[in-house]
Amino acid sequence: MKAQDLLEHHAPAWHEATRHPFLDAMRDGALTQEAFATWLAQDYLFVRDILDCQARLLTQALRADQAVLPRGLVAIEAELGWFEEQAERRSLDLQAPRHPTGAAYRDFLLRFLEHEPYPAAITALWALERAYLEAWSGAVSGHPEYREFVEHWTTPDFAEYVAGLEQPADRALGPGGEREQVEAAFLDVARLERDFWEMALSGGKRWP
């Protein structure tokens, strides 16, 4: 089995993760400012979580995987600065409390780093980055209000990084890999990505 096979074997779950009304609304210009502000603040917190988790994942990485992970760390740190610039330009507050959906995603990442085998963790990282690339690619050539954000996550550099992560994921699914845990990690990421878009679209209205 290869990482690409997961996309085919679990096509409905993957579709929900990467094709969502939030993205349609962003592409068409129908997204409310409330929903966008919720997404920006919560995704900023998520990127901070990924920076921490990926730094820790590097200490567990196979030698063959050590080249691609630092590249992601550098990009993630730069992305935090980009988020902060965007929020300042739009007068948005990035200090919002963490939404339960974002907290669930953070807890998932921490659980995989602390309790699950490395193959599952590296596949989860590939899946979430691949989901992000596909999701934003579906909104290309969208409304000018959000076009800068769409273009930011559909660059050739990002696509190349995602392709680089696919090789460790392939190894995780190869002979001797923890296939059951790896496949479960992929499905968890698909579910959490879907939930994150849904949370953003609601503008946090279901926040307890």
C-alpha angles and dihedrals in degrees: 000000000000130000090254089060090064089061091055098040092051100032097144093052091045092050091055090050096051106028111055136152088243089064092043090053091049091050093048097042093245096114113117121234088238092058092045093050090050091051094047095050095044095043089051089058090046092053089052088053092049092051091055095042096046091050088055092044090057090065089059097042125124114246090250091057099048096091098059100043098062089052089059093049092055091049093048093052090051090048092058089058090048091052090051092051092049093049092050092050091051096039091239125155115236093184095080118137115264113268115232089245091057090045090054090053092049091049090050091054093048092048092055093049094049105033113015129075119267094248090061092048095050091047090051089053092050091047096052093047091045090049091052093050094048094044095053092041087062089061096050116137090021133145115324091236091071103019093108090060093048092050092048092062099039100057121133089244092058092046089051091051091051090050089052091054090053091070094061089046090053090052090049089057095045130098111315093016126136091253099168094051091042093054091047090052091053092051092047091053091050091052094046093048090052091048092049093055089046092051091050094048091054090054088230092295092140091052107130 
